[in-house]
């Protein structure tokens, strides 16, 4: 599974509300099918919970595209509204993943969130009572690399030996047009 972005191509460098937040990056995870018992002890992806709501498209979108305007377009974002929806929606997708398995948030070993910005990471953790030391944060190192942010953060936590074999890990992300979701996995 590959997440790669060249956000620099779609940034309006005159728009200080977006240009300073986003970066280019790429990350990948190699997945392999294997038989499991259908229990929480299985390794790999245990469940995914994906959502979208196009009614909020105007809060985070690209104002162009070859089929729409015949231009590349620029990223447009209403920061306050994105923050509010991000914390609420991400918290709900994390809760859904836990409830689907009869878990509480406290049962998760590590949270690897989309690295949108530190305020969203902190706000979501506070809302759910997640201790900051269980949240993998690399936004200060990479910026918001969009689709690459979760694989980059996961790689960082594996390389520095925070995430170990057998850990219960919850990934979450949010994207433009308003899409969001979570994946629960056993590393």
GILINLIN-V845526 format. One line per field, one symbol per residue. ss: DSSP state (H for helix, E for strand, - for the rest). psi: psi as a letter, one per 20 degrees, with the letter a starting at -180 (. if undefined). A space follows every 50 residues. Layout:
BEGIN
ss: ???
psi: ???
END
This chain:
BEGIN
ss: -EEEEEHHH------------E-EEEEE---------------EEEEEEE EE-HHHHHHEEE--E-----E---EEE-HHHHHHHHHHHHHHHHHHHHHH ----HHH--EEEE----HHHHHHHHHHH---HHHEE--HHHH-E-HHHHH HHHHHHHHH--------EEEEEEEE---EEEEEEEE-
psi: ppoqqmhhhjpoiiniihhihqrqrqqqppqpqqqrijriiqqaphqqoq qqnihjhihorpkbqgigikrgrqpppngghggghgggggghhggggghh jkrrhhipgqpnqpmfqhgggggggghikpphiipopjhhhiaokdiigg hggggghghjkgprpiqopoqqrqrqinqrrqppqo.
END
